[in-house]
Amino acid sequence: MSLSKYKITPIVSVVVWLAWLTILGFSSAFSYLIDNWEVAVTMIFGSAIAGGTSLGGGAVAFPVFTKLLHIAPADARIFSLAIQSIGMSAASLTIWLSGITVEWRIVRWGSLGGFLGIFLGLRFFAPIFPPDAIKMSFTLLLASFAMTLWVLSQKIKQRNSTIAYWGVREKQLFFLAGIMGGIISGLVGNGIDILVFSVMVLLFRLNEKIATSTSVVLMAINAIAGFALQVFFFHDFGEPVLSYWFAAIPVVVIGAPVGAILCNLLSRQTIANFLISLISIELVTSFVLIPPRAIVVCSSVVTLIVFSGLNYWMYRQGMTEVPEFDSL
């Protein structure tokens, strides 16, 4: 496959780099980068994963920040939304300009639900859940997602290039998935991409590459909405998150578009195996580093049961036409 159609990628990166240097100044810009090099290195991998998979950059940033760099979960969540608003927007622009297939109907209805969900997550849910419970619950959500990837690679052979029928039920379904995913994004910095991806591939048997590009665009929109809420509504975007953000911007505008390109070039099985391995490492480190308090154990078990059960139900029901749902 020719790479000529991806020539827009370096242009996007250069424009952002020039804006970064102009706004901050050469000396200050590189001071941010050097002083927060751990953040920049983390986002080399996080941005590539964000642009090339349905996992989202927050799935790397949140656990690394909270477990290895000992950054407060609230700061990790704010950073995840802030940096994905840059990196995943760059990846989405690459996807759009390169002609990579996206299910725009899902983006529209998932985003509508996501706007409501991320507001609910940031405003009502994030303040009441203990940080260690959030960290472990997110790990178990990722574990459920890893099982989804394994099922896809082993069991599901029929894949669709589009959703054949699009009616009221389909709109309702992705709107509800957007609300639930937005709430998760409000807790940890990403999640709408993971949840909607599972609905696309398990229930509708949508091709994983199309589902991935769709989830990247969806998460970019959700991250922008969440970041805007943090800045203009909740007024909690400041130091040290601002410094982390300045340090990561020049990295993610390269990594995320490259990830989007690699996803379109690599085989589905290669991507799935990589993600399953990454999530397995995340699961092991969580069990080692997070003390098993009662609230942590209970929330984690509930998360695993709910999302594994939901994924199993979608796998069993999966077909080109969605089963009947009650009207909202």
ZIFEN-V577271 format. One record per helix or strand. SS is the DSSP state (@ for helix, = for strand). FROM is the first residue (numbers start at 1). LEN is the number of residues. If there is no record, write none. Layout:
BEGIN
SS_FROM_LEN + SS_FROM_LEN
END
This chain:
BEGIN
@_4_3 + @_8_17 + @_26_10 + @_37_16 + @_58_11 + @_73_25 + @_104_22 + @_131_24 + =_160_1 + @_168_21 + @_192_12 + =_206_1 + @_208_26 + @_241_25 + @_268_22 + @_294_24
END
